[in-house]
Amino acid sequence: MGPLLYETRVETLEALADTIVPGAKRGPGDRAVAGMSPTGGAVAAGAIELLEWDATGVSEGLDDYARSLNEHARAHADQHGVALEEGVPEFVALPFEERAALVRTLTAPGHPEKALWVLLVLFCYMAYDSAAHLHTVDALKAGHPGLTAMGIAPPDADGLWRFPSYSYGRPLADLHPDTTASGSPA
């Protein structure tokens, strides 16, 4: 089998990422993002950029992932009597509830492909909850939806994070006397 059209792959994987961490539609014609949330989800957080990053180890297999996901979606639709719009990748054409049901099936204990799908799902979630593909300071400046939703505070003006009030209400330890001004051990 040859490579998928890039647009088909991206739309399919965006629909998967949106199923994992739902977001707001980007516009009225957005099919991949179902619009189940009023704020940005995994797609807005950069799930595709993270998946396409060669450091993940999955970037070379994304065509196969998208192709397989669409095959599973076609089988799911046939099994559950769901009509799919023609000309749209099958997973994208599924209603959100059916997308979620299919992902639950693919990631369930005992599913023969579980490890493959859990890996992809984890990367989709990682884009939202840690912005692993971005420098944290840059992600915060850009208003990254996941880091913002979690209330991650921006660094001080010099780019370092300091926490003047301690989460436990007291310092956990005294600063070592040989600690440098940058916070490194001497």
C-alpha positions in Angstrom: 0.0 0.0 0.0 1.2 3.5 -0.8 1.3 6.5 1.5 -2.0 8.1 2.5 -2.8 11.6 1.4 -1.2 13.8 4.0 -4.6 15.6 4.6 -6.3 12.2 5.2 -3.7 11.2 7.7 -3.7 14.5 9.5 -7.5 14.7 9.7 -7.8 11.1 11.0 -5.1 11.6 13.6 -6.6 15.0 14.6 -10.0 13.2 15.2 -8.2 10.6 17.4 -6.4 13.3 19.4 -9.7 15.2 19.8 -11.3 12.0 21.0 -8.7 11.7 23.7 -8.7 15.4 24.8 -11.7 17.1 23.2 -11.5 20.7 22.1 -13.4 23.5 20.5 -14.0 23.5 16.8 -11.6 25.7 14.8 -14.3 26.8 12.5 -17.7 25.8 11.1 -16.3 23.3 8.6 -14.0 21.5 11.1 -14.8 17.8 10.9 -11.9 16.4 12.9 -12.5 18.4 16.0 -16.0 17.5 17.2 -16.5 20.6 19.4 -17.2 18.7 22.6 -15.4 21.4 24.7 -15.5 25.2 24.8 -11.7 25.3 25.0 -8.7 24.0 23.1 -8.0 20.3 23.4 -5.2 18.0 22.1 -5.4 19.3 18.6 -4.9 22.9 19.6 -2.2 21.7 22.0 -0.2 20.4 19.0 -0.9 16.7 19.0 0.0 16.4 15.3 3.2 18.2 15.7 4.2 15.9 18.6 3.2 12.8 16.7 5.2 13.9 13.6 8.3 14.7 15.8 10.8 12.0 15.0 11.8 11.8 18.7 8.5 10.0 19.5 9.4 6.9 17.4 6.0 6.7 15.9 6.3 9.4 13.1 7.3 6.9 10.4 4.2 4.7 11.1 1.6 7.4 11.1 0.2 6.5 7.6 -0.3 2.9 8.9 -1.9 4.1 12.1 -4.4 6.3 10.2 -5.1 3.6 7.6 -5.7 1.1 10.4 -7.9 3.5 12.4 -10.0 4.1 9.4 -10.4 0.4 8.7 -11.4 -0.1 12.3 -13.9 2.8 12.0 -15.4 1.2 8.9 -15.8 -2.1 10.7 -17.3 -0.4 13.8 -19.7 1.6 11.6 -20.8 -1.6 9.8 -21.2 -3.5 13.1 -23.2 -0.8 14.8 -25.3 0.4 11.8 -23.7 3.9 11.6 -23.9 5.6 8.3 -20.6 7.2 7.2 -20.4 10.3 5.0 -18.6 9.5 1.8 -15.4 11.4 0.9 -14.4 11.8 4.6 -12.0 9.5 6.4 -14.0 6.9 8.2 -12.9 7.7 11.7 -13.6 11.4 11.1 -17.0 10.5 9.8 -18.0 8.7 13.0 -20.0 10.7 15.5 -18.0 11.6 18.6 -19.7 9.0 20.8 -18.8 6.3 18.3 -15.2 7.5 18.0 -14.9 7.2 21.8 -16.5 3.8 21.8 -14.0 2.6 19.2 -11.0 4.0 21.0 -12.3 2.3 24.2 -12.4 -1.0 22.3 -8.9 -0.5 20.7 -7.3 0.3 24.1 -9.2 -2.3 26.2 -7.4 -5.1 28.0 -7.2 -8.1 25.7 -7.4 -6.2 22.4 -4.6 -7.6 20.2 -3.5 -4.2 19.1 -3.9 -2.5 22.5 -0.2 -1.6 22.9 -0.1 0.2 19.6 -3.2 2.3 20.3 -2.3 3.1 23.9 1.1 4.4 22.7 -0.6 6.7 20.2 -3.2 7.8 22.7 -0.5 8.6 25.3 1.3 10.9 22.8 -2.0 12.7 22.0 -2.5 13.3 25.7 1.1 14.3 26.2 0.7 17.1 23.8 -2.0 18.5 26.0 -0.7 17.9 29.5 3.0 18.6 29.1 3.6 20.2 25.7 6.5 17.8 25.3 7.3 19.0 21.8 7.6 22.6 22.9 9.8 24.6 25.2 7.7 25.3 28.3 8.3 29.1 28.3 7.3 29.3 24.6 4.2 27.2 25.1 3.1 29.4 28.0 3.7 32.6 26.0 1.6 31.2 23.2 -1.3 30.3 25.5 -0.9 26.5 25.3 -4.4 25.2 26.2 -3.2 22.3 28.4 -0.6 24.2 30.4 -3.0 27.1 30.8 -5.8 24.9 31.9 -3.6 23.3 34.5 -2.6 26.7 35.8 1.1 26.4 35.1 2.6 29.8 36.1 4.9 31.5 33.8 8.5 31.9 34.9 10.0 35.1 36.3 11.3 37.8 34.0 14.7 36.0 33.9 13.1 32.8 32.6 13.5 30.9 35.9 10.6 29.6 38.1 10.6 30.6 41.7 7.9 29.9 44.2 7.7 32.4 47.0 5.0 30.6 48.8 5.7 26.9 49.5 3.0 24.4 48.6 3.3 22.9 52.1 3.4 26.3 53.8 7.1 26.0 54.6 10.4 25.3 52.8 11.2 21.6 52.5 14.9 22.1 53.2 17.4 24.9 53.9 19.4 26.0 50.9 22.9 24.5 50.9 25.5 27.1 51.6 27.5 26.2 48.5 24.6 26.7 46.1 25.4 29.2 43.3 23.3 32.2 42.4 21.8 30.2 39.5 20.6 27.5 41.9 23.3 24.9 41.0 25.3 23.0 43.5 28.9 24.2 43.8 
